[in-house]
Amino acid sequence: MTHAPADAAFADTLRDRLSPKAFREAEPRYFEEPRGRWSSPNGLVLAPGDVEEVRTILMAANEARVRVVPYGGGTGLVGGQVIGAGAAPLVLSMERMNRIREVFPEENVIVAEAGVILQDLHDAAEKVDRLFPMSLAAKGTARIGGNLATNAGGVNVLRYGNTRELCLGLEAVLPDGRVLSGLTRLRKDNTGYDLRNLLIGSEGTLAVITAAALKLAPVPPEQGTAILVVESPEAALSLLSLARGQLGDGVSAFELIDGTGLDFLEETMPQVKRPFAPAPPWMVLIDVGLARGNDPQEALMALFEAAAGEGLVSDGVIAQSEGQRAELWDLRETIPLANREIGGVCSHDVSLPLSVIPDFIRRGAELVAGLGPFRINCFGHLGDGNLHYNLFPPKGETRDAYMPRTAEIYEAVHDLVVSLGGSFSAEHGVGRLKVGELERYGDPVRLELMRGIKRLFDPNGIMNPGAVLAAG
């Protein structure tokens, strides 16, 4: 399909229809992916201030056949926010639509525009003694519209679910300018097809999300964190079962940490405090939120003692203050930054049935050893089966010599994941990085239906073409 460029001539058609504030400088960040894998020609950047301006922009783009890339915080890691080669795109940034519209503490609901930064959403919830539980390392720059568009996960999925589970209703603008007014706060509404969940995870290929009604949760009165040394991934899974048996839904997060991650921190960020030296092969970071009157330190100590009695753990640190809790979580959230400093060859965001994770880690190590002298940093959200399985060059080498083999490595690792009943995309989405994998592994009937949905919503193919589905 032929597309027109978002150039000066197209911009001129909108000058008298939009606020001057909507026109943004075409800064490189709008046209480059954080890891440097994709870029696109500089086009037009528009930041609408309200739904009516979104409607105006999309109707004009649809009529002129201009490609539109909805843009949140730009933190995505699969290229969904950068369109690549071709006619200069229109980047539709949601940065000005950043208002908290309403808060209903008694309903545990907050209504936020798509451009609200995740940390600001956390702060707004905290002001009414509530918690918006979705959290990830990029919370200071990621925007909730992008989180919804990718169905982001993060560290608390075990207890609270993905972003999809935290959304009650959506407001969105279709490519032809029609507004889907679905900002319901209802918990039960069985009135036909679930368009909300169709748009969540669609990565800007069907419509532009402009606002959402989101679930809040009570702040757990008693919170605690511990990092425990486990003997193996099998022991980590047994510890998860033991923790849920003792603490039930009080387990908020359960993170697997590879000793390689601490080694990378020592190499790149020696100022970051590490709880163990030398780094043990495997650790688990566990976070709990308990009812009032329960001592989280005592609960975590009881868990440690029970796990030690079963030979699952050998050492650990239980945070004794909020400052120590923050240090442990900073450690976990700094590991991806250390990975970036080392320079990864391949980064896999995969999910697997919990029971096969130890087998995957064992077979994955054998597979990778046959591919080259790579270092593996396997870490992630063990509680929900989501692992970040990342490969790096040997110490002292850069990734440059290994980059030509990335396609081969991705295919080998993803073949193993799928053979074990897993998914090649857990929480980052498909974007442009994994379009080929979706074609390779996707169910043909599902793909056919997805293409039909794309044609129904976006017959002119202007919405983020090339993301999720190959551009037609």
C-alpha positions in Angstrom: 0.0 0.0 0.0 1.4 3.4 -1.0 1.6 6.0 1.7 2.1 9.8 1.5 4.8 11.5 3.6 4.0 13.5 6.7 5.8 16.5 5.3 5.5 20.3 5.5 2.7 20.3 3.0 0.7 17.9 5.1 1.5 19.9 8.3 0.2 23.0 6.6 -3.3 21.4 6.2 -3.5 21.2 10.0 -2.1 24.6 11.0 -5.5 26.3 11.5 -7.1 23.2 13.0 -4.8 22.5 15.9 -3.3 24.4 18.7 0.2 25.7 18.1 1.2 23.6 21.1 0.4 20.4 19.1 3.4 21.0 16.8 6.6 19.5 18.2 10.2 19.6 17.2 11.2 16.5 15.3 13.7 15.4 17.8 15.7 12.2 17.2 14.1 10.4 20.1 10.8 10.2 18.2 12.5 8.4 15.2 15.0 6.1 16.9 14.6 3.0 19.0 16.4 2.9 22.4 18.7 0.0 21.3 19.5 1.6 18.0 18.0 -1.2 15.9 15.4 0.8 14.1 15.1 4.4 12.8 12.9 6.1 10.3 13.0 9.3 8.3 12.2 12.4 10.3 8.6 13.3 9.8 6.0 15.3 11.6 5.5 15.1 15.4 2.1 16.1 16.7 1.1 16.1 20.3 -2.7 16.6 20.6 -4.0 18.1 23.8 -7.5 16.5 23.7 -9.6 13.9 22.0 -10.9 16.3 19.5 -7.4 17.1 18.3 -6.7 13.3 18.1 -9.8 13.0 15.9 -8.7 15.9 13.7 -5.2 14.5 13.2 -6.4 10.9 12.4 -9.0 12.0 10.0 -6.5 14.1 8.0 -3.9 11.3 8.0 -6.5 8.7 6.9 -7.7 10.9 4.1 -4.1 11.7 2.9 -2.9 8.1 3.5 -0.1 9.2 5.9 1.4 6.5 8.2 0.7 7.2 11.9 2.8 5.9 14.8 1.2 6.4 18.2 4.0 7.3 20.7 4.0 7.0 24.5 7.3 7.1 26.4 9.4 5.5 23.7 10.6 2.8 26.0 9.5 -0.3 24.0 12.1 -2.9 23.2 10.6 -4.5 20.1 10.5 -1.6 17.7 6.8 -0.9 17.9 7.3 2.8 18.2 9.7 3.3 15.2 8.3 2.7 11.8 11.5 2.1 9.8 12.1 2.9 6.1 9.5 4.4 3.8 7.6 7.7 3.6 8.2 10.0 6.5 5.7 9.1 9.3 3.4 11.1 11.5 4.4 10.5 15.1 1.4 11.0 17.3 2.8 11.7 20.8 0.4 11.5 23.7 2.7 13.6 26.0 0.2 16.5 26.3 -2.7 14.3 27.2 -1.3 13.7 30.6 -4.2 14.5 33.0 -5.7 12.4 35.8 -9.3 13.0 35.0 -11.0 11.4 38.0 -10.2 9.4 41.1 -12.8 7.2 42.9 -11.0 5.9 46.0 -14.1 4.1 47.3 -14.4 2.2 44.0 -10.6 1.6 43.7 -10.7 3.3 40.2 -8.7 6.0 38.6 -9.4 7.5 35.2 -6.2 8.7 33.4 -5.3 10.0 30.0 -2.9 7.9 27.8 0.0 10.3 28.3 0.2 10.0 32.1 3.6 8.7 33.1 3.5 5.5 35.1 5.2 7.0 38.1 2.8 9.9 38.1 0.0 7.4 38.1 1.6 5.7 41.1 1.8 9.1 42.9 -1.8 10.0 42.2 -2.9 6.6 43.6 -0.7 7.1 46.7 -2.4 10.5 47.4 -5.6 8.6 48.1 -3.9 5.8 50.0 -4.2 3.4 47.1 -1.8 1.4 44.9 -1.7 1.1 41.1 0.2 -2.2 41.1 1.6 -2.3 37.6 5.3 -1.4 37.9 8.4 -1.8 35.7 11.9 -0.4 35.5 10.9 2.3 33.0 8.2 3.7 35.2 9.7 7.2 35.2 9.3 7.6 31.4 6.8 4.9 30.3 3.2 6.3 29.7 0.1 4.3 30.6 -1.2 4.4 27.0 1.9 2.6 25.8 1.6 0.1 28.7 -2.0 -0.6 27.6 -1.0 -0.8 23.9 1.6 -3.5 24.7 -0.3 -5.1 27.6 2.8 -4.5 29.8 3.6 -6.9 32.7 6.2 -6.0 35.2 7.1 -7.3 38.6 3.6 -7.6 40.3 1.8 -9.8 37.7 1.8 -12.7 40.1 -0.6 -11.0 42.4 -2.3 -8.3 40.3 -2.1 -9.5 36.7 -0.9 -7.8 33.4 -2.1 -4.3 32.4 -5.1 -6.0 30.7 -6.4 -7.2 34.1 -6.0 -3.7 35.6 -8.2 -2.0 32.9 -12.0 -1.6 33.2 -12.6 0.7 30.3 -11.0 2.6 27.4 -11.6 5.7 25.3 -10.0 5.4 21.9 -10.1 7.1 18.5 -10.4 5.0 15.3 -8.4 5.9 12.2 -11.5 7.5 10.6 -12.0 9.8 13.6 -14.8 7.9 15.3 -14.5 7.9 19.1 -15.0 4.6 21.0 -16.4 5.9 24.3 -15.9 3.0 26.6 -14.6 4.5 29.9 -16.8 2.3 32.0 -16.0 1.7 35.7 -18.1 -1.4 35.8 -16.6 -4.7 37.0 -19.3 -6.7 35.3 -20.6 -5.7 31.8 -21.6 -8.6 29.5 -22.9 -6.6 26.6 -21.2 -8.2 23.6 -17.8 -8.3 22.1 -14.9 -7.1 24.3 -13.4 -4.3 22.3 -11.4 -3.1 25.3 -9.4 -6.2 25.4 -9.0 -6.2 21.6 -7.3 -2.8 21.7 -5.2 -3.6 24.7 -2.1 -5.3 23.3 -2.8 -4.2 19.7 0.4 -1.9 19.8 -1.3 1.0 18.1 -2.2 -0.9 14.9 -6.0 -0.5 15.3 -6.7 2.8 17.1 -5.2 5.4 19.4 -5.9 4.9 23.1 -6.6 8.3 24.7 -7.8 7.4 28.2 -8.5 4.5 30.5 -10.4 3.6 33.6 -7.9 1.6 35.7 -8.2 -0.5 38.8 -6.5 0.5 42.0 -5.8 -1.7 45.0 -5.5 -1.1 48.7 -1.9 -0.5 49.9 -0.9 -3.7 51.8 -0.5 -2.5 55.4 2.6 -4.7 56.0 5.2 -5.1 53.3 8.5 -7.0 53.3 11.2 -8.0 50.9 13.9 -10.7 50.9 16.6 -12.0 48.6 17.3 -15.7 49.1 20.0 -17.9 47.6 18.5 -21.0 46.0 20.3 -24.1 45.0 18.8 -24.3 41.5 15.8 -23.2 39.3 14.0 -26.3 40.5 14.6 -25.2 44.1 13.3 -21.7 43.2 10.0 -23.2 41.9 9.6 -25.3 45.0 10.2 -22.2 47.1 7.5 -20.4 45.1 5.1 -23.2 45.9 6.1 -23.1 49.6 5.7 -19.3 49.8 2.3 -19.4 48.3 1.3 -22.2 50.6 2.4 -20.2 53.7 1.5 -16.7 52.5 -1.2 -17.2 49.9 -2.0 -14.1 47.9 0.4 -12.2 50.1 3.2 -13.0 47.6 3.3 -9.9 45.4 6.4 -10.6 43.4 8.8 -13.5 42.9 11.8 -12.7 40.8 14.5 -15.2 39.6 18.0 -13.6 39.5 21.0 -15.2 37.8 24.4 -14.7 39.4 25.6 -13.4 36.0 23.4 -10.3 36.6 25.4 -9.5 39.8 28.7 -10.1 37.9 27.5 -7.6 35.3 26.8 -5.1 38.0 30.3 -5.6 39.4 31.7 -5.0 36.0 29.7 -1.9 35.0 28.3 -0.4 38.2 30.5 -1.3 41.2 28.9 1.4 43.3 25.6 -0.6 43.4 25.4 -2.5 46.7 25.3 -6.3 46.1 24.0 -8.6 48.9 26.4 -11.5 48.2 30.0 -11.7 47.2 30.9 -13.7 45.2 27.6 -13.9 43.5 25.8 -17.3 43.9 24.5 -19.0 40.8 20.8 -18.4 41.6 18.8 -16.1 43.8 15.1 -15.2 44.3 13.8 -11.8 45.2 10.5 -12.1 47.0 8.1 -9.3 47.9 5.1 -9.7 50.2 2.2 -7.6 51.2 0.3 -8.8 54.3 -2.8 -7.8 56.3 -2.4 -5.5 59.3 -1.0 -7.2 62.4 1.2 -9.6 60.4 5.0 -9.0 60.7 6.5 -9.4 57.2 10.0 -10.0 58.5 8.8 -12.8 60.8 6.8 -14.3 57.8 9.9 -14.2 55.6 12.1 -15.7 58.3 9.6 -18.5 58.8 9.6 -19.1 55.0 13.4 -19.1 55.0 13.6 -21.6 57.9 11.1 -23.9 56.2 12.8 -23.7 52.9 16.2 -24.3 54.5 14.8 -27.4 56.2 13.9 -28.7 52.8 17.3 -27.9 51.3 15.9 -25.2 49.0 17.8 -22.2 50.3 21.3 -21.7 51.8 21.5 -18.0 52.5 19.5 -14.8 52.4 18.9 -11.2 53.3 15.6 -10.0 54.8 15.1 -6.2 54.5 14.7 -4.6 58.0 13.6 -1.2 56.8 12.0 0.6 53.8 15.5 1.7 52.9 16.7 -1.9 52.7 13.6 -2.9 50.7 14.4 -0.1 48.2 18.0 -1.3 47.9 17.0 -4.8 47.0 14.5 -3.6 44.4 17.1 -1.1 43.0 19.4 -4.1 42.6 16.8 -5.9 40.5 15.8 -2.9 38.4 19.5 -2.0 37.7 20.3 -5.4 36.2 18.8 -4.4 32.8 20.9 -1.2 32.8 24.0 -3.3 33.4 23.0 -5.6 30.6 22.8 -2.6 28.3 26.3 -1.5 29.4 27.7 -5.0 28.6 26.0 -5.0 25.2 23.7 -7.9 24.5 23.8 -10.1 21.4 20.2 -11.3 21.8 17.5 -10.5 24.3 14.6 -13.0 24.6 11.4 -12.1 26.4 9.8 -15.5 26.8 7.1 -17.2 28.9 6.8 -20.9 29.8 4.6 -23.1 31.9 6.2 -23.0 35.3 6.9 -26.7 35.6 9.1 -26.7 32.4 11.2 -23.7 33.3 14.1 -25.7 34.9 14.2 -27.9 31.8 14.2 -24.9 29.5 17.1 -23.3 31.5 19.1 -26.6 31.3 18.4 -27.3 27.7 18.9 -23.6 26.8 22.4 -23.6 28.3 23.3 -26.7 26.2 21.8 -25.1 23.1 23.7 -21.9 23.6 27.0 -23.7 24.3 26.7 -25.2 20.9 26.1 -21.8 19.3 29.1 -20.0 20.7 31.0 -18.8 23.8 28.1 -16.7 25.1 27.4 -15.6 28.6 23.8 -16.1 29.6 21.9 -13.8 32.0 18.6 -15.5 32.7 16.3 -13.5 35.0 12.8 -12.4 35.4 9.3 -12.9 36.8 9.4 -16.5 37.8 6.0 -16.2 39.5 4.2 -15.8 36.2 6.6 -17.8 34.0 8.2 -14.8 32.2 12.0 -15.0 31.7 14.4 -12.6 30.1 16.9 -14.9 28.5 19.7 -12.7 27.3 23.0 -13.6 25.6 26.2 -11.6 25.8 29.7 -11.9 24.4 32.6 -13.4 26.4 34.2 -11.0 29.0 36.6 -8.7 27.3 34.9 -8.9 23.9 32.2 -6.7 22.3 29.1 -7.9 20.7 30.0 -6.7 17.2 31.5 -10.0 15.9 28.4 -11.9 17.0 25.6 -9.6 15.8 25.4 -11.2 12.3 24.2 -14.4 14.0 21.3 -12.9 15.9 18.6 -14.3 13.5 20.1 -17.8 13.9 20.2 -17.5 17.7 16.7 -16.1 18.0 15.3 -18.9 15.9 17.1 -21.6 17.9 16.0 -20.3 21.3 12.4 -19.6 20.2 12.1 -23.1 18.6 13.0 -24.5 22.0 10.6 -22.2 23.8 7.7 -23.1 21.5 8.5 -26.8 21.7 8.0 -26.6 25.4 4.6 -25.0 25.1 5.9 -21.4 25.7 5.6 -18.0 23.9 8.3 -16.0 22.2 6.7 -12.8 23.4 5.8 -12.5 27.1 5.4 -8.9 28.1 7.2 -6.7 25.5 4.9 -7.4 22.6 5.6 -8.3 19.0 6.5 -4.8 17.6 8.6 -5.1 14.5 11.3 -7.3 16.0 9.0 -10.4 16.2 6.7 -10.1 13.2 8.6 -13.0 11.6 8.2 -15.2 14.7 4.5 -14.5 14.7 4.2 -15.7 11.1 6.4 -18.7 11.9 4.8 -19.9 15.1 1.3 -18.4 15.0 -1.8 -20.4 14.4 -2.9 -19.8 10.8 -6.6 -19.3 11.7 -5.7 -16.8 14.4 -3.5 -14.9 12.0 -6.2 -14.8 9.4 -8.6 -13.4 11.9 -6.1 -10.9 13.1 -5.6 -9.6 9.6 -9.3 -9.4 9.1 -9.6 -7.3 12.3 -6.8 -5.0 11.1 -8.7 -4.5 7.8 -11.9 -3.7 9.6 -10.5 -1.1 11.9 -7.9 0.3 9.5 -8.8 -0.3 5.9 -6.3 2.2 4.6 -3.5 0.7 6.6 -2.3 3.9 8.3 -2.0 2.7 11.9 1.5 1.7 12.8 2.0 -0.4 9.6 4.5 -3.2 10.0 4.0 -3.7 13.7 2.5 -7.0 14.9 1.5 -8.0 11.4 3.6 -7.7 8.3 2.7 -4.6 6.3 0.5 -5.5 3.3 
